[in-house]
Amino acid sequence: MTEELIITKPDDMHLHLREGETLKHVVMHTAKQFARAIVMPNLENPVTTVTMANRYCQEIKKHIGDSLFNPLMTLYFNDSLDSDELKKVRDSDNIIGIKLYPAGVTTNSKDGVSDFKNCLPIFKMMEEFDIPLLIHCEVSDKNVDIFDREKVFIDKYLINFHKYFPSLRIIFEHISTKEAAQFVLESGPTIAATITPQHLLLNRNDLFSGGIRPHHYCLPVLKRSAHQTAIVDAALSGSPKFFLGTDSAPHPKNQKESSCGCAGIYSALSAIELYAEVFYKNNAINLLENFSSKYGASFYNLPINSSKIKLVKKPLHIPESIQIGKDQIIPLFAGKTINWHLSS
């Protein structure tokens, strides 16, 4: 029985670091276990230009001390993107792609896309420049059931995006349904997906167990157990199309526990241990390294990290909360004990 695991230091291919005091505290949780992370641009003032992305990158690096952690930046998809700005993205050493949010679909997405017809010329340029497109694949139509919004986005938009731009690398972010897993598997080599710990570990029963559990609320919302099983199967499939992306998203406790709570789960505190929990439970711990450290890097044409981390099978107690100034953040599995521990 495996009691110790040494793997290539992993990458988090989908991360929210926020700004200000929150950024200052949470970035080191990621840096202690990941070599790189793709940082989302949906700040209160979205990161829409290369200049803004470079400024945000420098702000992140101010708080990582001597860590070798490398933040990889994204731009917030917007109609003003032109060939000059896209060439800057292509030629940048630290900007990895462009993130598309449908308008109103999640946190800080009010400036997202409302008419996808306007996106097509930009998609064409991105395809020509080989710039990855990262998509939050849900429709924001209030007439569509929240549990169906991912499937509807696939049927209404994503199939055609891939058909019309077959060479455009598209990352289907934080897949949450069996339809999403199937679409990714059956599509061409330019389609891949990130998988979060919450969609592996939880289903919608956990969201409503004994009452509403606001710290299990995320978008895409947790689905029924059949979808959870399909996501676990995708992660364990050995397909290079699926890789680690936590979608770790810190919100203050009082903004989660409110009459209109924020969507987002904070997993960065113990992310790699939580993934190890899933893979070990399913007798697939030998597959964790590829999923966490190699497949994402390969899809993004990044070198595989040379450093290593060690995971040890021993109890890890996750704290009830993390203090950030006057606020608290509640981590995923707060107060619980899991079976894997990142060795220092």
Disulfide bonds with the S-S distance in Angstrom:
none
